[in-house]
Amino acid sequence: MTPRKIIIIGAAGRDFHNFNTYYRSNENYSVVAFTAAQIPDIAGRKYPAELAGSLYLKGIPIYEQNDLERLIKELDADECVFSYSDVTYSTVMGIGAMVNAAGADFSLLGHKNTMIKSTKPVIAVGAIRTGCGKSQTSRRIAEALMAKNLKVIAIRHPMPYGDLVAQKVQRFAAIEDLEKHKCTIEEMEEYEPHITRGNVIYAGVDYEAILRAAENDPKGCDVILWDGGNNDFPFYKPDLMVTVVDPHRPGHELSYYPGEITLRLADVVVINKIDSAGFDDIQTVRNNIEKINPRATVVDAASTISVDKPEVIRGKRVLVIEDGPTLTHGEMKIGAGIVAARRFGAAEIIDPRPYLAGKLVETFRTYPNIGRLLPAMGYGEQQMKDLAATIEKTDCDSVIIATPIDLQRVIKINKPCTRVEYSLQEIGRPNMDDVLEKFIGKR
């Protein structure tokens, strides 16, 4: 039987995982190409032979998603598998229509064929969109488990933007490991908060190998904590699935792929940011949870902020820097930096667009609705230089840094700065302690 020719439509994350778990050793299929979207500088490379296995001794080429229609015809592809996250249903089916019109089948892989079973208990944290508060929820869970003297090993959804072979399995236990693995700003934003709290975090490309390494970590492992990316569903079979929803974007829980899947899979749903969202929007989200997953436990929560130097904000003309992916494909307009600027009396929020340098111009062209916020884009060295240049050029009094890392540690900022930190604070009962007490009791 001739193998079916497959193109995997991805963004350097779920696509590689789908290949590794379902296609890599499957002689019924031949993956002829990956395509790449969302993340810059992925196309033009190869998924390397060292990771692709014995059926792919030359590796697999990665192309721009814009080339997909041409590739289907030139490579005589039989099927295209959509494998990335945080996109509208209309976007997914628009791509599906193009694929079908070009003559290929269009498919989506589910968790039965892609989730890996762990030998340890797994708690997974996901969300219905980028920027809902997955990371702060993961940190809250890790801290609660560690307070019970449990050894928590976190595993982060992939962000492999460098040498894929070198990034097969990455372990981060100290700040120095971030430099050792040549992390981008986007990677540091996810890894650093875990490291500073004293727990080990893994990431990389081959999530079977990563899981086995984590289960046998030198520091010991009682619980695996899956810290999800975008709005993707977990790579590992969870014993407890926690999904975060965002009332600042009511209705998105039913209209973005694959966020609705994470909501349907949830054992616990955290309605975050209820301290800053409108009542009607909160109720819309609550009603949608009840409609599609009435069995889930619902936890109400606030995303509380703290500022180390409020005097840098009060009465000042401020530049607000927020997490990059949250502003780009996450489409967020109100983040912790904006909340801090309003709460602590900024005189004006300065629009960075007249001062953009280098690749940031392209970012705003691709995502024109970012508005008066500056995304902390740092997928590579040039983007980090462009970010520093933009900050330096911007006519402002001070800078509000609302990213999960200390941005001043990785780029030079010649203006007064203040950091905004944010954490999950449950309101009422049940809370995360109740949820985890029940989970630990069952185990």
C-alpha positions in Angstrom: 0.0 0.0 0.0 1.4 3.4 -1.0 1.8 5.7 2.0 -0.5 8.7 2.2 1.4 11.9 1.7 0.8 14.3 4.6 1.5 18.0 5.1 1.4 19.1 8.7 0.2 22.7 9.1 1.8 24.1 12.2 3.7 26.7 14.2 6.7 24.8 15.8 4.8 23.2 18.6 1.8 21.0 18.3 2.8 20.1 14.7 6.1 18.5 15.8 4.3 16.7 18.6 1.7 15.3 16.3 4.4 14.1 14.0 6.4 12.5 16.8 3.4 10.7 18.4 1.4 9.7 15.3 3.4 9.8 12.1 7.1 9.3 12.9 7.1 5.5 12.9 3.9 5.0 10.9 4.7 3.4 7.5 1.1 4.1 6.3 2.0 7.8 6.0 4.8 9.9 4.5 5.0 13.4 5.9 6.3 15.5 3.0 6.3 18.9 4.6 5.5 21.1 7.5 4.2 24.6 7.1 4.8 27.4 9.7 2.7 30.3 10.9 2.6 32.7 13.9 6.3 32.3 14.8 8.9 34.2 12.8 12.0 32.5 11.2 10.7 28.9 11.4 10.1 28.5 7.7 13.1 27.7 5.5 14.5 25.1 8.0 14.1 21.4 8.3 12.7 19.1 11.0 16.0 17.3 11.5 16.7 13.7 10.6 18.0 13.1 14.1 14.5 13.7 15.5 12.4 12.6 12.5 13.4 8.9 12.7 14.5 6.1 10.4 11.7 6.8 7.8 13.0 10.4 7.3 16.8 10.2 6.8 16.9 13.5 5.1 14.6 15.3 7.6 11.4 17.1 6.6 11.3 20.6 5.0 9.4 23.5 6.7 7.7 26.1 4.4 5.7 29.2 4.9 2.0 28.5 5.4 1.4 31.0 2.5 2.9 28.3 0.2 0.4 25.6 1.3 -1.8 25.6 -1.8 1.2 25.4 -4.1 2.8 22.6 -2.0 -0.4 20.5 -2.1 -0.2 20.4 -5.8 3.6 20.2 -6.2 4.0 17.4 -3.6 0.8 15.7 -4.6 -0.4 15.7 -0.9 -3.3 13.5 0.0 -4.0 15.1 3.4 -3.2 18.3 5.4 -3.4 18.1 9.2 -4.0 21.3 11.0 -1.8 21.5 14.1 -1.5 24.8 15.8 -3.6 26.9 18.2 -5.4 30.1 19.1 -7.2 30.7 15.9 -10.8 31.4 15.1 -13.0 28.7 13.8 -13.5 30.7 10.6 -9.7 30.8 10.1 -9.4 27.0 10.6 -12.2 26.3 8.1 -11.0 28.9 5.7 -7.7 27.0 5.5 -9.7 23.7 5.3 -11.7 25.1 2.3 -8.4 26.0 0.5 -7.0 22.6 1.2 -10.1 20.8 -0.1 -10.2 23.0 -3.1 -6.6 22.1 -3.9 -7.6 18.4 -3.8 -6.4 17.2 -0.4 -8.3 16.0 2.7 -8.3 18.3 5.7 -8.0 16.8 9.3 -7.5 17.5 13.0 -5.9 15.0 15.3 -7.5 14.4 18.7 -6.1 13.5 22.1 -6.6 9.7 21.7 -3.7 9.6 19.2 -1.5 12.4 20.7 -1.7 12.3 24.5 1.1 10.3 26.3 0.5 8.5 29.5 2.7 9.3 32.5 3.8 7.0 35.3 3.2 10.0 37.7 0.1 11.9 38.5 -0.4 14.7 35.9 -2.1 18.1 36.5 -2.6 20.0 33.3 -3.3 23.7 33.0 -4.8 25.0 29.7 -6.9 28.0 28.6 -9.4 29.1 26.0 -7.1 31.8 24.7 -3.5 33.1 25.0 -3.3 35.5 27.9 -6.1 34.1 30.1 -3.7 33.5 33.0 -2.5 29.9 32.6 1.0 30.8 33.9 -0.2 32.4 37.1 -2.6 29.5 37.6 0.2 27.0 37.1 2.4 28.9 39.6 -0.5 28.9 42.1 -0.9 25.1 41.8 2.9 24.5 42.0 3.2 26.6 45.1 0.2 24.8 46.8 1.7 21.4 46.0 5.2 22.4 47.1 3.7 23.6 50.4 2.5 20.0 51.0 6.1 18.9 50.5 5.4 17.4 47.1 8.1 17.5 44.4 6.6 19.2 41.4 8.2 19.0 37.9 6.7 21.4 35.4 6.7 20.7 31.7 6.0 23.6 29.3 4.3 23.4 26.0 7.0 23.7 23.3 8.7 26.8 22.1 11.6 25.4 20.1 12.9 28.4 18.2 16.6 27.4 18.0 18.6 24.3 17.2 15.9 21.6 17.3 18.4 18.7 17.9 20.0 20.5 20.8 16.5 21.3 22.2 15.2 17.7 22.1 15.0 17.7 25.9 15.7 20.8 28.0 15.9 21.0 31.8 15.8 24.3 33.6 16.6 24.3 37.3 18.6 27.6 37.6 18.6 31.0 36.0 21.9 30.1 34.4 20.2 27.4 32.4 18.3 30.1 30.5 21.5 31.3 29.0 22.9 27.8 28.6 19.9 26.9 26.4 20.0 30.3 24.5 16.5 31.1 25.5 14.4 33.8 23.7 12.4 36.3 25.7 9.3 34.3 25.1 10.9 31.2 26.6 12.3 33.0 29.6 8.9 34.5 30.3 7.6 30.9 30.8 10.5 29.2 32.5 11.9 31.9 34.8 8.9 32.2 37.2 9.1 28.4 37.8 12.8 28.5 38.4 12.6 31.4 40.9 10.0 29.5 42.9 12.3 26.6 43.2 10.8 24.0 41.0 12.3 22.4 37.9 10.8 22.9 34.5 11.3 20.9 31.3 10.6 21.8 27.6 11.9 21.0 24.2 10.8 19.0 21.1 10.4 15.3 21.9 7.7 15.2 24.6 7.9 11.4 25.1 11.6 11.8 25.9 10.9 14.9 28.0 8.3 13.1 30.1 10.5 10.2 30.9 13.3 12.5 31.9 11.0 14.5 34.1 9.6 11.4 35.8 13.1 10.4 36.7 14.4 13.9 37.6 17.4 14.0 39.9 15.5 16.1 42.4 12.6 13.6 42.5 9.1 13.8 41.0 5.8 13.4 42.8 3.6 15.3 40.3 3.9 16.4 36.7 2.5 19.9 36.1 1.7 20.5 32.4 2.0 24.3 31.8 0.1 24.7 28.5 0.7 27.1 25.7 -1.7 29.2 23.7 -5.1 27.5 24.1 -3.9 24.0 23.1 -5.0 20.8 24.9 -2.3 18.8 26.8 0.3 16.5 25.3 0.0 14.3 28.3 -3.1 12.5 29.7 -4.2 14.5 32.7 -5.5 13.1 36.0 -6.7 16.7 36.7 -7.5 19.2 33.9 -7.7 22.9 34.8 -8.9 25.3 32.2 -8.7 29.1 32.5 -11.3 31.3 30.9 -11.3 35.1 30.4 -14.4 37.3 30.8 -12.5 40.1 29.0 -13.1 38.1 25.9 -16.6 36.6 26.4 -17.7 34.1 23.8 -14.1 33.2 22.8 -14.4 30.0 24.8 -16.8 28.8 22.1 -15.2 30.3 19.0 -11.4 29.6 19.0 -9.6 26.4 18.2 -8.7 24.4 20.1 -9.8 26.4 23.2 -13.2 24.9 23.3 -11.6 21.5 23.5 -9.7 22.5 26.7 -13.0 23.7 28.2 -14.8 20.5 27.3 -12.0 18.4 28.8 -11.8 20.5 32.0 -12.4 19.0 35.5 -11.9 22.5 36.9 -12.6 25.8 35.2 -11.0 29.0 36.6 -12.9 32.2 35.7 -10.0 34.7 36.0 -9.9 38.5 36.1 -13.4 38.9 37.6 -12.0 41.9 39.5 -11.6 43.9 36.3 -14.3 42.4 34.0 -17.9 43.5 33.6 -20.8 41.6 35.3 -22.5 40.8 32.0 -19.3 39.4 30.4 -18.6 37.2 33.5 -22.2 35.9 33.3 -21.8 35.1 29.6 -18.7 33.0 30.3 -20.4 31.3 33.2 -23.4 30.4 31.1 -21.2 29.0 28.4 -19.4 26.8 30.9 -22.7 25.5 32.2 -23.9 24.8 28.6 -20.9 22.7 27.4 -19.3 21.4 30.6 -21.8 21.4 33.5 -19.8 18.7 35.4 -16.8 21.0 35.9 -15.9 22.6 39.2 -15.9 26.4 38.8 -13.4 28.6 40.7 -13.7 32.3 40.6 -10.5 34.3 40.7 -8.9 37.7 40.4 -5.6 38.5 38.7 -4.0 40.7 41.4 -1.2 43.0 40.5 1.7 44.5 42.4 4.1 47.3 41.4 7.5 47.7 42.8 7.8 51.5 42.1 4.4 53.2 41.8 6.1 56.6 41.8 7.4 55.7 38.3 3.8 55.7 37.1 2.0 58.4 39.0 1.6 61.5 36.9 4.0 60.2 34.3 3.8 59.7 30.5 4.4 55.9 30.4 5.3 53.3 27.8 3.5 50.0 28.6 5.3 46.7 27.6 3.3 43.5 27.7 3.9 39.8 26.9 4.4 39.5 23.1 2.1 36.5 22.2 -0.7 37.8 24.4 -0.9 41.0 22.3 -0.3 39.4 18.9 -2.2 36.2 18.3 -3.8 36.5 21.8 -5.4 39.8 20.7 -5.5 41.2 24.2 -6.1 44.9 24.7 -6.1 45.2 28.5 -3.2 43.5 30.4 -1.6 44.0 33.7 0.4 47.0 32.5 -2.7 48.9 31.4 -4.4 48.0 34.7 -1.4 49.3 36.6 -1.2 52.5 34.6 -4.8 53.3 35.4 -4.7 52.2 39.0 -1.6 54.2 39.9 -2.5 57.4 38.0 -0.4 57.6 34.8 -0.9 60.9 33.1 -0.7 59.3 29.6 -0.1 56.0 27.9 2.4 56.7 25.1 1.7 55.1 21.7 5.0 53.3 20.6 4.0 53.0 16.9 5.8 56.2 15.7 9.0 54.9 17.3 9.1 51.3 16.1 12.4 49.8 15.0 13.3 46.9 12.7 11.2 43.8 12.9 8.6 45.4 15.3 7.4 47.3 12.3 6.5 44.0 10.7 4.9 42.8 13.9 2.5 45.7 14.0 1.8 45.3 10.3 0.8 41.7 10.9 -1.2 42.5 14.0 -2.5 46.0 13.5 -4.9 45.9 16.5 -2.2 45.9 19.1 -2.7 49.6 19.6 -0.8 51.6 22.2 1.0 48.7 23.8 4.5 47.4 23.0 4.8 43.6 22.8 8.0 42.2 24.3 8.9 40.4 21.1 12.2 38.5 21.4 12.1 35.4 19.3 15.6 36.1 18.2 18.6 38.4 18.8 17.5 40.9 16.2 14.0 41.2 17.7 15.6 41.9 21.1 17.8 44.6 19.6 14.7 46.1 17.9 12.8 46.1 21.2 15.6 47.9 23.0 15.9 50.5 20.2 12.1 51.1 20.2 12.1 51.7 24.0 15.0 54.0 23.7 13.4 56.1 20.9 10.0 56.3 22.5 9.2 59.8 23.9 8.1 58.9 27.4 8.9 59.6 31.0 9.0 56.0 32.2 8.4 52.4 31.3 5.9 49.9 32.8 7.2 46.3 32.3 4.3 43.9 32.6 6.1 40.8 31.3 6.7 37.7 33.5 10.5 38.2 33.5 12.7 41.1 34.6 13.2 42.5 31.1 16.0 44.7 32.3 18.1 41.6 32.9 18.1 40.8 29.1 18.0 44.2 27.4 19.3 47.6 28.4 16.6 50.2 29.2 17.8 53.8 29.7 14.6 55.1 31.3 13.0 54.8 34.8 11.2 51.4 35.0 8.8 49.6 37.2 7.8 46.0 37.1 4.2 44.7 37.4 3.8 41.3 38.8 0.5 39.4 38.8 -0.8 36.4 40.6 -4.0 34.3 40.9 -6.2 35.0 43.9 -9.3 32.8 44.3 -12.5 34.5 45.5 -14.8 32.4 47.7 -15.1 28.6 47.6 -14.2 26.3 46.0 -10.6 27.4 45.7 -7.5 25.7 44.4 -6.7 24.4 47.8 -10.0 22.6 47.9 -9.5 21.2 44.4 -5.9 20.0 45.2 -6.9 18.5 48.6 -9.5 16.4 46.8 -7.0 15.4 44.1 -4.3 14.4 46.5 -6.8 12.4 48.6 -7.7 10.4 45.5 -4.1 9.7 44.7 
